[in-house]
């Protein structure tokens, strides 16, 4: 039986989400919370790439220079990694993608993959954060984590890539009626509450509502 959500409505039987926002928007943190509440894995391409770099794998050697320059791993390679991850058993009833798709070509790749499986997205969560706020947050993260790849030049390059290549995919998903626009400025709890309220308004109730508290 499908578990009941805290508001008495049936929990969502499957949940396939994207979370989209510029670097520094908090999408990684919010993505974890949404994934936990809906009982699905968070699939973050950045984590996949960094793990391979840290592990010294062949893939890691290929992507290390790209990541450090703030550029993007080629579409074909990225899509192959994501398809492999989504084909794993824990993603059979849903997933939350963070960092993919990044451009229209990757949107097409994801569409093809989902269509072949008879699946579709349930919602695209858009975190809206002003550019200045994103830059401030990234600088703060760099200091806290001692990240050497978050230089001013790299930050500017990443944001420019997002604005040029990733932001336009939202128009594709808006045309499909999938985008949930969320004000990403505020405390962690405030933004999280906005996300779950917006998803609930679309009839998407978490399986584990306590995880969202």
C-alpha positions as CSV (number, residue, x, y, z in Angstrom):
1,X,0.0,0.0,0.0
2,X,1.1,3.6,-0.6
3,X,2.0,5.3,2.7
4,X,0.0,8.3,3.8
5,X,1.5,11.7,3.8
6,X,1.3,13.9,6.9
7,X,-1.6,15.9,5.5
8,X,-3.7,12.8,4.9
9,X,-3.2,12.6,1.2
10,X,-1.5,9.6,-0.5
11,X,2.2,9.9,-0.8
12,X,3.6,10.1,-4.3
13,X,4.1,6.6,-5.8
14,X,7.1,7.7,-7.9
15,X,9.1,10.9,-7.9
16,X,11.3,12.0,-10.7
17,X,12.6,15.5,-10.2
18,X,15.2,17.9,-11.5
19,X,16.5,20.7,-9.3
20,X,18.0,23.7,-11.3
21,X,19.7,26.8,-10.1
22,X,23.0,28.7,-10.5
23,X,26.0,27.8,-8.4
24,X,25.5,29.1,-4.9
25,X,21.7,28.7,-5.1
26,X,21.7,26.0,-2.5
27,X,20.3,23.3,-4.8
28,X,22.7,20.7,-3.5
29,X,21.5,21.1,0.0
30,X,17.9,21.4,-0.9
31,X,18.2,18.5,-3.3
32,X,19.3,16.2,-0.5
33,X,16.3,17.2,1.6
34,X,13.8,16.6,-1.2
35,X,15.4,13.3,-2.2
36,X,15.3,12.0,1.4
37,X,11.7,13.1,1.9
38,X,10.5,11.3,-1.3
39,X,12.7,8.3,-0.7
40,X,14.7,8.6,-3.9
41,X,18.5,8.9,-4.6
42,X,20.0,12.3,-5.3
43,X,22.1,12.1,-8.4
44,X,24.5,15.0,-8.5
45,X,26.9,15.0,-11.5
46,X,29.4,17.2,-9.7
47,X,29.7,14.6,-6.9
48,X,30.2,11.8,-9.5
49,X,33.0,13.8,-11.3
50,X,34.8,14.8,-8.1
51,X,34.7,11.2,-6.7
52,X,36.3,10.0,-9.9
53,X,39.0,12.7,-9.7
54,X,39.7,11.8,-6.0
55,X,39.8,8.1,-6.9
56,X,42.3,8.7,-9.7
57,X,40.1,6.8,-12.2
58,X,40.6,7.1,-15.9
59,X,37.5,9.2,-16.0
60,X,38.8,11.4,-13.2
61,X,42.0,12.1,-15.2
62,X,39.9,13.2,-18.2
63,X,37.6,15.5,-16.3
64,X,40.0,17.0,-13.7
65,X,41.3,19.8,-15.9
66,X,37.8,20.5,-17.1
67,X,36.4,20.9,-13.6
68,X,39.3,23.1,-12.4
69,X,38.8,25.4,-15.4
70,X,35.1,25.7,-14.5
71,X,34.1,24.1,-17.9
72,X,31.7,21.3,-18.5
73,X,32.3,17.6,-19.2
74,X,31.2,16.7,-22.7
75,X,27.5,15.9,-23.1
76,X,28.0,12.4,-24.4
77,X,30.2,11.4,-21.5
78,X,28.0,13.1,-18.9
79,X,24.8,11.5,-20.3
80,X,26.4,8.0,-20.3
81,X,27.3,8.4,-16.6
82,X,23.8,9.6,-15.7
83,X,22.0,6.9,-17.7
84,X,24.1,4.2,-16.0
85,X,23.3,5.7,-12.6
86,X,19.6,6.0,-13.2
87,X,19.5,2.4,-14.4
88,X,20.5,1.2,-10.9
89,X,17.9,-0.4,-8.7
90,X,17.6,2.3,-6.1
91,X,16.4,4.8,-8.9
92,X,13.6,2.5,-10.2
93,X,10.9,4.5,-8.5
94,X,12.4,7.9,-8.8
95,X,15.4,10.2,-8.5
96,X,16.4,13.8,-8.1
97,X,18.9,15.1,-10.6
98,X,21.2,17.9,-9.6
99,X,23.5,19.3,-12.3
100,X,21.9,17.4,-15.2
101,X,20.6,18.2,-17.8
102,X,22.7,21.3,-18.2
103,X,21.8,22.2,-21.8
104,X,19.3,21.3,-24.6
105,X,21.4,18.4,-25.9
106,X,21.3,16.8,-22.5
107,X,17.6,17.5,-22.2
108,X,17.1,15.4,-25.4
109,X,19.3,12.6,-24.0
110,X,17.3,12.5,-20.8
111,X,14.0,12.6,-22.8
112,X,15.2,9.6,-24.9
113,X,16.2,7.6,-21.8
114,X,13.0,8.2,-19.9
115,X,10.8,7.5,-23.0
116,X,12.6,4.2,-23.5
117,X,11.7,3.3,-19.9
118,X,8.1,4.5,-20.1
119,X,8.8,7.2,-17.5
120,X,8.5,11.0,-17.3
121,X,9.5,13.8,-15.0
122,X,7.1,14.9,-12.3
123,X,8.5,18.4,-11.6
124,X,11.5,20.7,-12.3
125,X,12.4,22.7,-9.2
126,X,13.9,26.1,-10.1
127,X,15.7,27.9,-7.4
128,X,15.8,31.6,-8.2
129,X,18.8,33.5,-6.6
130,X,20.2,36.9,-7.8
131,X,23.7,36.7,-9.3
132,X,25.3,38.8,-6.5
133,X,23.9,36.4,-3.9
134,X,25.2,33.4,-5.7
135,X,28.7,35.0,-5.9
136,X,28.7,35.8,-2.2
137,X,27.6,32.3,-1.2
138,X,30.3,30.7,-3.4
139,X,33.0,32.8,-2.0
140,X,31.9,31.9,1.5
141,X,31.9,28.2,0.6
142,X,35.4,28.5,-0.8
143,X,36.6,29.9,2.5
144,X,34.8,27.3,4.6
145,X,35.9,24.3,2.5
146,X,39.3,25.5,1.4
147,X,38.3,24.9,-2.2
148,X,41.0,25.9,-4.7
149,X,38.7,25.7,-7.7
150,X,36.4,28.5,-6.6
151,X,38.6,31.4,-7.8
152,X,36.9,34.6,-9.0
153,X,37.6,33.7,-12.6
154,X,36.2,30.2,-12.3
155,X,33.1,31.5,-10.5
156,X,32.4,34.0,-13.2
157,X,32.9,31.4,-15.9
158,X,30.6,28.9,-14.2
159,X,27.8,31.5,-13.8
160,X,28.2,32.6,-17.4
161,X,27.9,29.0,-18.5
162,X,24.8,28.6,-16.4
163,X,23.2,31.7,-17.8
164,X,24.1,30.9,-21.4
165,X,23.4,27.1,-21.5
166,X,21.5,25.9,-18.5
167,X,18.9,28.6,-17.8
168,X,17.4,28.2,-21.2
169,X,16.4,24.6,-20.6
170,X,13.9,26.0,-18.1
171,X,11.9,27.4,-21.0
172,X,11.6,23.8,-22.4
173,X,10.2,22.5,-19.2
174,X,8.0,25.5,-18.6
175,X,6.4,24.8,-22.0
176,X,5.6,21.3,-20.6
177,X,4.2,22.7,-17.4
178,X,6.8,21.1,-15.2
179,X,8.6,24.1,-13.6
180,X,8.1,25.0,-9.9
181,X,9.6,28.4,-9.3
182,X,11.1,28.9,-5.8
183,X,12.5,32.0,-4.2
184,X,15.9,30.8,-3.1
185,X,16.7,33.7,-0.9
186,X,16.1,33.1,2.8
187,X,17.0,30.7,5.6
188,X,17.5,27.0,4.7
189,X,14.2,26.1,6.5
190,X,12.3,28.9,4.7
191,X,13.4,27.8,1.2
192,X,12.8,24.1,2.1
193,X,9.2,24.9,3.2
194,X,8.6,26.8,-0.1
195,X,9.7,23.8,-2.1
196,X,7.5,21.3,-0.3
197,X,4.5,23.6,-0.3
198,X,4.9,24.1,-4.1
199,X,5.2,20.4,-4.7
200,X,2.2,19.6,-2.5
201,X,0.2,22.1,-4.6
202,X,1.0,19.9,-7.6
203,X,-0.2,16.8,-5.7
204,X,3.3,15.6,-5.0
205,X,3.5,14.4,-1.4
206,X,6.6,13.0,0.2
207,X,6.8,9.4,1.3
208,X,8.9,10.4,4.4
209,X,7.5,13.8,5.4
210,X,9.6,13.8,8.6
211,X,12.8,14.1,6.5
212,X,11.6,17.5,5.3
213,X,11.2,18.9,8.7
